[in-house]
Amino acid sequence: MTGFRNHRRTPKALSLVLTFSFFLLLLPATLHASSNTNYLNINAGYIGLLNNAANALRYGLEYRHKALSRWLIRPALGGFIGEHDATYLYAGIRRDFTIGERWLLAPSLDIGSYRPGNGIDLGTELEFRSGVELGYRFDTWRVSFGLFHLSNGGIGDRNPGTNSAVIAMHIPLNGNGVE
């Protein structure tokens, strides 16, 4: 069981931020960034924040479909691989909110299959991920910084959970990415 030196629960403040992010998904479409573009998200970061995880770099890919319905929810499919062969494959939803002309806030919720390999043991294979990204729109692509929480939601005997910080580049797959 490499990875954690100390299994601590997520601080309450972070849990509140992630819960607030979920409710942002439910706001009406008046605060949206219209989006007719599919994106490939290439990301890298560190998993194990606040948990003292050793050797916990992670790299991922994600496909984000254009926004659907009047709620402008974006379906997403993705995965990441961490050091020591830990993997997480997931499906989820995103919602983009504009802040000014070029900034975006994007809360997200995912459900997926986690395999610890020789890395961080999170207690179960079924894991939920919630998070929020702050992004900047260039003319044809985006860059963002995200904070995420990965946990089994208490459905397992153990639920250490973990947090990650990620930097991502979003490459438009159709159109020119201008919204």
KEFI-136251 format. One record per residue (C-alpha): residue number from 1; residue in three letters; x, z, y. Coordinates in steps of 0.05 Angstrom, whole numbers. Layout:
PT    nr   rest        X        Z        Y
PT   NUM    ala        X        Z        Y
...
END
This chain:
PT    nr   rest        X        Z        Y
PT     1    met        0        0        0
PT     2    thr       47      -24       54
PT     3    gly       25      -33      125
PT     4    phe       -5       33      150
PT     5    arg       34       96      159
PT     6    asn      -27      133      183
PT     7    his     -100      116      169
PT     8    arg     -135      135      234
PT     9    arg     -205      115      255
PT    10    thr     -215       68      314
PT    11    pro     -220      106      380
PT    12    lys     -291      113      406
PT    13    ala     -275       76      470
PT    14    leu     -255       13      432
PT    15    ser     -318       18      389
PT    16    leu     -361       21      452
PT    17    val     -327      -40      482
PT    18    leu     -339      -80      418
PT    19    thr     -412      -57      415
PT    20    phe     -421      -79      488
PT    21    ser     -391     -146      469
PT    22    phe     -445     -155      416
PT    23    phe     -500     -144      468
PT    24    leu     -468     -197      513
PT    25    leu     -485     -246      458
PT    26    leu     -558     -231      469
PT    27    leu     -561     -245      544
PT    28    pro     -605     -304      566
PT    29    ala     -575     -372      576
PT    30    thr     -572     -365      652
PT    31    leu     -501     -336      648
PT    32    his     -471     -389      604
PT    33    ala     -415     -440      604
PT    34    ser     -449     -503      580
PT    35    ser     -411     -532      522
PT    36    asn     -418     -597      486
PT    37    thr     -348     -594      457
PT    38    asn     -322     -574      389
PT    39    tyr     -255     -538      389
PT    40    leu     -197     -525      342
PT    41    asn     -170     -456      358
PT    42    ile      -96     -445      339
PT    43    asn      -78     -372      346
PT    44    ala      -24     -320      334
PT    45    gly      -20     -246      345
PT    46    tyr       -9     -177      319
PT    47    ile      -55     -139      271
PT    48    gly      -52      -64      264
PT    49    leu      -56      -43      337
PT    50    leu      -67       33      343
PT    51    asn      -54       40      268
PT    52    asn       22       37      267
PT    53    ala       22      -23      220
PT    54    ala       92      -48      203
PT    55    asn      108     -123      200
PT    56    ala       38     -144      219
PT    57    leu       43     -212      253
PT    58    arg      -16     -258      238
PT    59    tyr      -29     -333      247
PT    60    gly      -96     -368      245
PT    61    leu     -139     -429      253
PT    62    glu     -212     -432      273
PT    63    tyr     -263     -487      283
PT    64    arg     -314     -474      338
PT    65    his     -375     -518      338
PT    66    lys     -409     -538      403
PT    67    ala     -461     -490      429
PT    68    leu     -529     -491      394
PT    69    ser     -599     -471      416
PT    70    arg     -621     -444      482
PT    71    trp     -578     -382      470
PT    72    leu     -516     -426      468
PT    73    ile     -487     -392      407
PT    74    arg     -426     -426      377
PT    75    pro     -418     -423      301
PT    76    ala     -346     -414      279
PT    77    leu     -306     -419      214
PT    78    gly     -235     -395      208
PT    79    gly     -182     -354      176
PT    80    phe     -115     -321      185
PT    81    ile      -56     -303      144
PT    82    gly      -14     -242      158
PT    83    glu       55     -221      138
PT    84    his       58     -199       65
PT    85    asp        5     -251       47
PT    86    ala      -57     -214       74
PT    87    thr     -113     -265       87
PT    88    tyr     -182     -265      120
PT    89    leu     -231     -323      115
PT    90    tyr     -294     -317      157
PT    91    ala     -356     -348      188
PT    92    gly     -384     -323      253
PT    93    ile     -415     -334      321
PT    94    arg     -387     -338      392
PT    95    arg     -417     -341      461
PT    96    asp     -381     -366      523
PT    97    phe     -397     -336      591
PT    98    thr     -367     -364      655
PT    99    ile     -332     -319      704
PT   100    gly     -320     -361      766
PT   101    glu     -302     -434      758
PT   102    arg     -250     -433      702
PT   103    trp     -251     -364      669
PT   104    leu     -291     -349      606
PT   105    leu     -311     -286      569
PT   106    ala     -328     -297      495
PT   107    pro     -354     -241      451
PT   108    ser     -356     -255      376
PT   109    leu     -381     -228      309
PT   110    asp     -355     -250      241
PT   111    ile     -364     -234      167
PT   112    gly     -314     -253      115
PT   113    ser     -270     -242       55
PT   114    tyr     -206     -202       64
PT   115    arg     -149     -200       14
PT   116    pro      -93     -151       29
PT   117    gly      -39     -186      -12
PT   118    asn       19     -137       -4
PT   119    gly       -4     -121       67
PT   120    ile      -55      -77      101
PT   121    asp     -108      -47       54
PT   122    leu     -175      -43       90
PT   123    gly     -216      -14       32
PT   124    thr     -261      -73       12
PT   125    glu     -260     -148        6
PT   126    leu     -321     -156       51
PT   127    glu     -300     -143      123
PT   128    phe     -333     -152      190
PT   129    arg     -296     -172      253
PT   130    ser     -320     -163      324
PT   131    gly     -283     -179      387
PT   132    val     -279     -207      456
PT   133    glu     -235     -261      487
PT   134    leu     -216     -275      559
PT   135    gly     -201     -348      568
PT   136    tyr     -179     -398      621
PT   137    arg     -205     -470      621
PT   138    phe     -156     -524      640
PT   139    asp     -181     -596      649
PT   140    thr     -183     -613      575
PT   141    trp     -166     -550      536
PT   142    arg     -168     -474      539
PT   143    val     -122     -415      528
PT   144    ser     -147     -344      513
PT   145    phe     -127     -273      498
PT   146    gly     -170     -235      449
PT   147    leu     -179     -164      422
PT   148    phe     -213     -156      354
PT   149    his     -233     -100      307
PT   150    leu     -235     -113      231
PT   151    ser     -273      -63      188
PT   152    asn     -318      -57      127
PT   153    gly     -369      -20      169
PT   154    gly     -368       40      123
PT   155    ile     -394        3       61
PT   156    gly     -332       22       21
PT   157    asp     -303       89        0
PT   158    arg     -248       78       51
PT   159    asn     -256       46      119
PT   160    pro     -191       51      157
PT   161    gly     -206      -10      200
PT   162    thr     -154      -43      243
PT   163    asn     -148      -78      310
PT   164    ser     -112     -141      332
PT   165    ala      -90     -176      395
PT   166    val      -88     -252      393
PT   167    ile      -66     -309      438
PT   168    ala     -101     -376      425
PT   169    met     -100     -448      446
PT   170    his     -167     -485      441
PT   171    ile     -160     -560      431
PT   172    pro     -222     -604      443
PT   173    leu     -241     -646      382
PT   174    asn     -294     -690      415
PT   175    gly     -301     -713      486
PT   176    asn     -249     -691      536
PT   177    gly     -263     -616      536
PT   178    val     -291     -618      607
PT   179    glu     -354     -578      612
END
